[in-house]
Amino acid sequence: MPSPSRQRIAITGAGIVSPLGIGWQANEQSLAADRIAFRPVDLFDTSALIAKTAGVVDLPEETPFLRVPAHKQPFIDRGTQMLLIAIREALAQAGRHDMQGIDAMVIGTSAGAMPLGEAYFEKARHGTSRIPSQLSRAEYYQQQRQMTSIATEFDWRGPVVIVSNACASGANAIGWAADMIRSGRAKRVLAGGYDALARLVFAGFDSLHALAPSGIPRPFDAQRDGLALGEGAAVMLLEAEDVRRSDALGDVAGYSTATDLHHLTQPDPEGKAAIRTMTAACAQAGVSPDQIGYINSHGTGTPFNDVAEAAAIAAWAGDAVKHIPVSSTKSAMGHLLGGAGAVEAVICLMALQGQWLPASLNVREVDPAVHFDLVRQFRRASLQYALTNSFGFGGTNATLVMERRAA
């Protein structure tokens, strides 16, 4: 039995919902086609904002919730619907129809059900008397209530951990779940992240001038001018080594998190915390930078982030940097905030399974800070390990190392 720090955590099922499609197959096909999924936002009014496009998920018309009473269905927000769809796919892929035998659920989110909070505020601001359904809006706005709706759907009563540390939430949720298993506190954990588009979040990023005016992000392009927002969810079913199956999709081999203490919204220009997380995650996995076959970068497309991450990758990888393929799938679907780290972890798993590399799209001129192999078009590859970075406001950083399961 390997030591706890080197123990591989099996991924026996994965589910994904993104602007590129619902489900593993739809997302894989979109990534293989270098598809871009940005369109005008019609969920709320953007007429007064600079940016007007985002990565929007096409949700099914029918609700995925079967046990929520009809009069409560309007309070199940888009993000929670995406999360349930992703959970159902992960369970099905693992050969399960329910959550029995799962010890815990660890879910990351940044905004939660923000649109319900917005609706509560709008009703309260314009209302002069008793406003119907305000209590339900306040109730379902809470993140723990969203998770209760998920648990009720499966008649599951295990513990729930909610991770909310900005754009690293999804990655840290997966890492936290893996650590629960490594420490012996659990055998099976369902972990991931989600976020849906919300007017307040969109307007906040717009007011920071962080969104690309063109609506198209260009990570690692010399003339990039901002990110694009998106929405989505992804989850993994993680299992301990002594219960994992031979048909597992892959392993979580390493994880680390750190805080850079630099600025509320800007990354440390030298990427010191990112260097620490990449180094520590690889150390836990027992691999060196030259063994990493692909990096799914945080790669937002903002001027500060991309230079800082490029510098961190170069410092971490050393002479091996020029041989490491790197891309940002945010270039195709946008920044999914609390769901980004989980979605990108599943994309790494897909890449390991299919032996391919997704592209960094929309690049016209590569930034001089880039010293790695920037993947600008979908390509086939041979890789055993993939690494994904997630960085968030407040200086939170997280890195996951995924390993391909031997055939």
HELIX and SHEET records of a PDB file:
HELIX    1   1 PRO A    4  ARG A    6  5                                   3    
HELIX    2   2 TRP A   24  ALA A   32  1                                   9    
HELIX    3   3 ALA A   70  PHE A   75  5                                   6    
HELIX    4   4 ARG A   78  GLN A   93  1                                  16    
HELIX    5   5 MET A  114  HIS A  126  1                                  13    
HELIX    6   6 GLN A  134  TYR A  141  1                                   8    
HELIX    7   7 GLN A  143  PHE A  154  1                                  12    
HELIX    8   8 ALA A  166  ALA A  168  5                                   3    
HELIX    9   9 SER A  169  ARG A  182  1                                  14    
HELIX   10  10 ARG A  199  SER A  207  1                                   9    
HELIX   11  11 LYS A  272  ALA A  285  1                                  14    
HELIX   12  12 PRO A  289  GLN A  291  5                                   3    
HELIX   13  13 PRO A  303  ALA A  317  1                                  15    
HELIX   14  14 GLY A  318  HIS A  323  5                                   6    
HELIX   15  15 LYS A  330  MET A  333  1                                   4    
HELIX   16  16 LEU A  337  GLY A  339  5                                   3    
HELIX   17  17 ALA A  340  GLY A  354  1                                  15    
SHEET    1   A 6 GLY A  21  ILE A  22  0                                        
SHEET    2   A 6 ILE A   9  SER A  18 -1                                        
SHEET    3   A 6 GLY A 232  GLU A 239 -1                                        
SHEET    4   A 6 ARG A 188  ASP A 195 -1                                        
SHEET    5   A 6 ALA A 104  GLY A 108  1                                        
SHEET    6   A 6 VAL A 160  VAL A 163  1                                        
SHEET    1   B 8 GLY A  21  ILE A  22  0                                        
SHEET    2   B 8 ILE A   9  SER A  18 -1                                        
SHEET    3   B 8 GLY A 250  THR A 259 -1                                        
SHEET    4   B 8 THR A 396  ARG A 404 -1                                        
SHEET    5   B 8 TYR A 385  GLY A 392 -1                                        
SHEET    6   B 8 ILE A 292  ASN A 296  1                                        
SHEET    7   B 8 PRO A 325  SER A 327  1                                        
SHEET    8   B 8 ASP A 373  LEU A 374  1                                        
SHEET    1   C 2 PHE A  38  PRO A  40  0                                        
SHEET    2   C 2 THR A  53  GLY A  55 -1                                        
SHEET    1   D 2 TRP A 356  LEU A 357  0                                        
SHEET    2   D 2 ARG A 379  ARG A 380 -1                                        
END                                                                             
